[in-house]
Amino acid sequence: MTGHVGRREFIALQQPMPVVGFLNSASPVAWKPYLEAFRQGLRGAGYVEGRTVAVEYRWAEGQYER
């Protein structure tokens, strides 16, 4: 590998990554199995978290005013 970036790769690097907001009133510990299902669904749709889609998680942990 020469460190050369081809035109297609360069164009792909320039594309903005979609961002998904994941909001929940609980805590991440309680939702662990559901989060894995969510990530599997993303992969099934052709998205890989951190590579082709960014996911912003926000947890209220029962504090609904958050």
C-alpha positions in Angstrom: 0.0 0.0 0.0 1.5 3.3 -1.0 -0.7 5.7 1.1 -2.3 6.9 -2.1 -6.0 7.7 -1.9 -7.9 7.0 -5.1 -10.6 9.4 -6.4 -13.5 7.2 -5.2 -12.1 6.9 -1.7 -11.4 10.6 -1.5 -15.0 11.4 -2.6 -16.3 8.9 0.0 -14.2 10.6 2.7 -15.8 14.0 1.8 -19.4 12.8 2.3 -21.0 13.8 5.6 -21.8 10.9 7.9 -25.5 10.7 8.9 -26.2 11.1 12.6 -28.9 9.3 14.4 -30.1 10.6 17.8 -31.1 7.9 20.3 -33.1 9.4 23.2 -34.2 7.3 26.1 -35.6 8.0 29.6 -33.9 4.9 31.1 -30.3 4.0 31.5 -28.0 2.2 29.0 -27.6 -0.7 31.4 -31.3 -1.5 31.4 -31.4 -1.2 27.6 -28.3 -3.2 26.7 -30.2 -6.0 24.9 -32.3 -3.5 23.0 -29.2 -1.5 22.0 -27.7 -4.6 20.4 -30.9 -5.2 18.5 -30.8 -1.5 17.4 -27.3 -1.9 16.1 -28.2 -5.2 14.3 -31.0 -3.3 12.6 -28.6 -0.6 11.5 -26.2 -3.2 10.1 -29.1 -4.9 8.4 -29.9 -1.6 6.7 -26.2 -1.3 5.6 -25.0 1.0 8.3 -22.0 0.4 10.6 -21.9 2.6 13.7 -18.8 4.7 13.7 -18.0 4.0 10.0 -21.1 4.9 8.0 -23.4 6.4 10.7 -22.8 8.2 13.9 -25.2 7.6 16.8 -25.6 10.2 19.6 -26.9 8.6 22.7 -28.7 10.5 25.5 -30.0 8.9 28.6 -32.3 10.6 31.2 -31.8 7.7 33.7 -35.3 8.3 35.1 -34.8 12.1 35.4 -37.5 13.2 33.0 -36.6 16.8 33.2 -33.4 16.0 31.2 
